[in-house]
């Protein structure tokens, strides 16, 4: 049954859920088997309703061969035991990125369950995002009956590079890979230059678009002409005139114009992929800056053209990365989240991030360890998600503020970052001390004309109010002082006498 596609807001809040372990956790909490078909109503009303879109990661049918490989892989075995104290073989479901077929796995509720979930989302104005893996499918995928979709190899290559090639009957094929690493041994490499592969991709995505509002495309940059040529050279054949994604995205959007394409992208290829049609691309650079650099580096990153920034996915955690509290520490993770969730672009939160979970779960596992919830951190996120610029700020202007020292001997102003969202008569000012030191500054908010009026700065994050004379704000700017890693979210209003 065809359902209309929901257009995501300009700056959507996206919640990534690792579907299989999430359903297992709900089953434990409610003491009954829970699939996509019977998720309790309160879950939709409490957790889901904070977001504009939910990315249900890992719903597609997984490969039996991938499951077997994942069970026998010694390195993964060590990861399983670190993540699960009482690890059992049945916990291994196989990689969600080694797809057997693009059917919703019956073990988690099948297509009926997905349709049920989507209806709940639709009633709340929430979009549904699913996975798409353009680079490869599993070695036992039903697609392997169509040999003209894949990169072929030779018997000599199989003998010389057994981890990069494998055989099906008398034919030799390449494992999926990127140019910098050996192949993923549970996958077969799709040929991005193959006309048949492109048509198969379009057909598959048109089918997927019947059941969701967008896809997150795994390792999207691997399919660009430039990278694919670097990876496969002459094996790929003649380089097509048209880029893979230009052809795919335009074909899908021709039928589903509101359908959203999100690129997992690295190697500074975000702009290139945006030009090829992606609505949003991962901002891995911001992730690294927030983890290892300072406020000045953040400010430099945010000076990029706003049309580029609007199409970035900001995050401090996802299923590929360490848990945020482990990567950053709790205090720094709060400041990083405050920035990542209040700047232009899509804002991604990983399930368990708000609760302060610490264990990174291998994607092959269908169960996770029960962890203690950090209630203070959860309250911080819930409050933040309610107050950050949302749909009502879709057409807002956004600008960095000038940060000035309080006196010539104090350099702590360099630790402070501030920016303004402004639409109609609404103004939202974010201020963050991105450092481990007490810091203070004068903030110049250039778009505001204070005049001789009084102004109220209502801190939505800390539940405080401040009033200032317009002439003082004009002369000095807004004075702020903040403890390490702390911040403000000010709603600014003129006080009419």
N, C-alpha and C positions, 0 to 999 in steps of 0.2 A: 504494500500500500504506500503510495507516494504521499509524503507530508511536506508542507512548505518549509523552506529553510529560513531559520531565524538569522537576521543580520546582527552581528555582535556590535556593541557600542564602540566608539572610537578608541577608548582607553579601557578595554575590558579587564575585569578581575577574573583570572582563570585558576581553577583548583584542579591540580593533578592528583588523581586517585589511582594507586596500584590496585586494580580491581580485585584480583584473586585473594591476596592477603587481607584486603579491607573487608571483603565478604566473610572470610574466615573469622576475623576479629569480631564482626557484628554477630556472627553465629555463637561465639563464645559469650559475648555480653548478654545476648537475649536467650541463650540456652536453647536454641532451636536452629536447624539448618536454614541459612538465609542465602538466597540467590538474588539475581536482578529482578526476579518475579515477586519477591515479598519483602522488600526493604521497608522497615517501619516508617510510618508517616513522619514521625518526629525527627528522623534523620534529614529528611528534605527540608523541614521547617527550621531546624536548628543550624546544621552545618552547611548544607547546600545553598541555602537562601542568601548567604553572605556574598555569593559570587554571581558573575554574569554568564559564566560558562564553566562546564565541568569536563575535564579531559579524563575519560575512563581509559586508562592505559592497560593494554593486555587483554582485550576481550576476544580477540580472534583465535580461531582454532589452532592449537600449537602442534608442532610436529612430533610424532612418535620417535623419529630418528634423533631429533634435537634433544628430546627428553633423555634418551639413552646416552647420548654424548655428554650431556650435562651431568648425568649420574656418574659417569666414569672419569670425568675430568678431575685430576688430582688437585689442581690449583683451586678449582671451584669448590671441591670438597672442603678444603680448609676454610674458605669463605662461609660456606653453609654452617659449619660448626661454630664459627665466630658469631654468626648472626642468630643462630638458634641453639640454645643450650641442650635441648633434647631433640636434635635433628633426626628425622626419619626419612628413609628413601622416598616414601610417598609424598613428602613435602616438595619434591622436585617435579615441576610441571613442564620444564623446558623453557627455552627463551621466547618471550613474547615478540622478539624481532627475528625469529626464524619461523615464518608463518607457513603453515600447512595449506590453509585455504582461508579466504576472507569470509568465513561464516562465524557468527558468534558462538563460542563454545557452549555446548549444551550443559556441560557440568556447572556453568555459572548462571544458567537460566535461558540460554539460547536467544534467538531473535525475538521471541515473545517477551522475554524479560527485558531486553533492550528497548523494545517499543513501549513497554510499561514505564520504564524509567524515563524515557524521552517525553512521555505524556505528562509525567509529574513535573519535569523541567519546563515544558512548554506552558503549563498552567502558571508557572512562576516567572515566566519570561527569561528562562535560563537556557543557554545553548549547550549542545552536546558535541564534544570533540572526540574523535577516535584516531587511532594510529594508521599511518600508511608507511610502508617500507619500500621505497622505490628501487633500491640498489640490488636487492636479492630476495629470494624466497628460500624455504628449507630444501634440503637435498632430496627429500621425498615428497615435495609439494606436487599437487595435481597439475601444476603448471609444467612440470618436467616432461609431460607427454607432448609438449609443443617445443621441440628442440631449437627452433629458429629464434627463440627469445633470448638465448644465453650466449655467453662467451665460451668458445670452444678451445680445447687444448689438444696436445698431441701425447702419444704414448711416451715419448722421450721426456716431455715436461712432467708427466705424471711420475716417472721413475726418478727424475732429478729433484722435483719439488712436490713431494707427496702431501705436504700440508697446504699447498696452494691449488692443487688439482685433484680430481677424483673421477671415477668412471661410473657410467650407467650403461650396463651391457658392454657393447664394444665402443661406445662413445666416451670421450674425455671432456670434462667441463672444468671451468675455474670456480673456485670458491669465491664468494663475495668478499671484497676487501676494500680498504682505502689505500692510497699510494704509499703510505708510511709504515704499514704494518703487514704481517702475514695474514693469510685468509682466515675468515671465520669458518671453521670446519663443518659447521652444521648448515651451511648455506650454499646456494648456487648463484653465480653472478649474472644478473640481467644485463643485456647489452643495450645501453642507453641510445646507441646509434641505430638500432634495429627498428625498421618501420613497424614490424609485427609487434615488437615489445612496446612501442609507444601506443599502438592501437589497443593492446591488451591493458595497458595502464589506464588509458582513457575509459575503456569499457568498465574496468573494475571500479574506478573512482566514481563514475556515473551511478553505478549500483550502490556504492557506499553512501553517496549523497542522498539516496532515498531514505536513509536511516539516521542521519546526523546532520549537524550544521557546519562541520569543518573537520579538517584532518591536520594532525601534526606529522610532518614528513621527516622521517628518520634520516639523518646524515644527508640532507638535501643537496649539499654542495657537490657530492660525489658524481651527480648526474649532469653537471654542466659540461659543455663541450671541452673546455680548457682542462678541467680536472680529469675527466674520463680519458682524454687523450694521454695525459701524463701517466695515468694508471695502467692503461691497456695498450697504448700505441697502435700498431697495425692490426692487432687482434680485433679491435673494435670495428674495423672497416673504415669506409670513407666518412669524414666528419660532415654531419648534416648542416644544411644552410641555417636551419632554425634550431634554437636551443630547445632541449628536452622540455624544460618547464614552461617556456613560452607556448609550446604546442599543447601540452597537457592542461595547463591552467586555463588557457583561453577556451579550450573545448568544453571543459567542465563548467566554467562560468557562463558560457553561452546558454546552457540549459538551467544552471542554478547560479544566478548572478550574485546572490547573497552568501554563497558558500565561502568559508574562510580557509585559507591555506597558511599554515604556520611552518616555518622552516627551522629544523635544528641545523644550525650553521656555525662553522668555525673558520679560522684562517682569514679573518677580516673580509669575508665574502658577503656580508649582510647587504651592502648597497647593491652589489651585482644581482643577488637573488631578489631583492625588492624590485629591481628594474625588470626582472623576468616574470613578475606577476605575484610574488608572495605578499600577503597582507601583513604578516609579521615574521620577523627573524630573531632568533636567539641573540641576546646581547651578552656573550661570554666575556667580552672585554670589561664590562661593568662589574661582572661577578668577580673577576680577578682583581680589579681596582679596589673593590670593597673589602676583599680579603687581605690584600697585601700593601695597598698604597694609602694615600692621605686625602684630605679634603681638596687640596689644590688639584690633584689628579682627577678627582670626580668633577670638579668645576670645568676643567679643560675638556673632559669627555662630553659634558653637557652643553658645550658651545657649538656642537655640530648642528647642521641645518635641521629645523624643526620637522620638516617633511620626512627626514630620515629617522629622527627620534620617535616620531609617532608610530613607526612601524617596527619598533624593537620590542622584544619580550624581555622584561626585566625580572630577574630572579636571584635568590641567594641559596636556593636549594632545588634539586629535582632528583629523579631516581638514579641519575648517573653520578651525582656528586655526593660528597660527605654530607651528613646532616648538618644544618646550619650552626647549631650550638656546638658541634664538634669542630667545625671548620673555623668559626669566628670567635667562639666563646659567647656566653649568653649576652653580656652587655654590648659587645660590638655587633652581635647579630641583631639586636633591637635597633641600633642606629642604622645598620645596613638595610634592614627591612623597612624602616621609616623612609629612607631615601628611595629604595627600589619600588616601593608601592605608591609613591606620591609624585613621581616624575612622569612625563608623557610616555605613551606606549602601552603595551599590554603588560599586566602585572601577574606573575605566576607564583602561586603558593602550592607547595607540595604537602599532601596529606601527612600529618604527623609533625610538620614544621611548627605549627601553632602550639602544639602540645609540648614541644621541646624534646621530642624523641631523639635518641642519640645513635641508634643502631642503623647503619646503612644496610639495606636488604638486597642481596643478589636478586636480579630480576627473574631468575629461574625458579625461585621459591614461591609457593602458594600459601605459605603460613609465616607469621612473624612472631617474635618474642613479645610478650606483654611488657610494656614499659610504664613507668610512673609518669603521670601528667604533671607538667610544671604549670600550676594554676595561675601564677602571676603572669607568666609569658602568654598563656592562652587568653587571659583577660586583656593583655596589651594588644594582641592581634585582633581580637573581636572588636575592641574599641576602635582600633585603627581602621579596620575594614568598613566600619560604619561611617567614619568621618572623612576618608580620603576622597579626592575629587572623582565623581562618578559620572553617570549619564548627564546630569544637569550641568556638567562642565565640559561637555563634548565640544562646544564651540568657543571655549574660553581661550584667552591669550595666556601664554606661559612665558615667563622671563626670569633669568637669574638676577638676583639683587647684588648691588655693590656692597662689599664688606669693608668697613674702615676700622682702623685701630682706635681704641679708647684714648690711649696716649702713646707717645712716640717710643716709650720704653717697653711696650707690651706687644709681643708678636703673636699672642694667642688668637688674634682675630683670623689668622690664616687657617685655624682649625674649624672655622664655622662656614657652613654652606647654607644659603637661603635662596628661595625662589617663590614667585607669586603666580597664582592662578587667578585670572580676573575675567568675569563675564557679567554684562549688564552692570548692576550695582553690587555684585557679590565679589568679595576678595578673600582668597584663602592664602595665607602665608605660612610656608614651612621653614623652620629653622632647625639645624642640627649641628651639634658639636661632635664632629667625627674625629675624636681623639681621646686618649686616656687621661687628659689633663683638663683642669678647670679652665674655661675660656670665656672671653667677653669681647664684645664688638659693638659698633654702631652700624646699623643696617639701613642703607639707602634704598627705598622702594620707589624708584623713579616714576612708574606709571600713576602713582597716587598724587592728587592735588589736594593737599591738606587744608590750605587756606587758614582761616582763624577759628575753625570749628574744633570741637573736642572729638576724639576718636576712641572707640572701645576696641581693645584687642582681647577677644575671648579665646582662651587656650582650650581647645576641644580635647586635647590629649591629656592634659593634667587638671582639667576642671577648675580653671582660675580665670579671673577677669582683671584687665588693666586698663586704665584710662590715661590719655595723654593729650596735651594741648597741641593743636596743629602747628603753631608757630615753632614749638620746640622740635617737633618731628622734622619740620622743614630745615631747621638750623643744624641739628645734630644727627638726625636719623633716629631709628628705633634702637634704644640701648637694650642689649641682652647679655645675660651672663648665665652660663650653663655648666653643670657638672659634667664629668667625663661621659661621653656617649649618650647624652640626653638631648631632648629636642622639644619643640613646640609645633603645634598646628593651630595657627591663629585664624579665627574668623574676624575680619576687620569691618567695622561699621562706623559710620559717622553718627555722632549723637546730636540730634536736633533739639535745640533749646525752645 
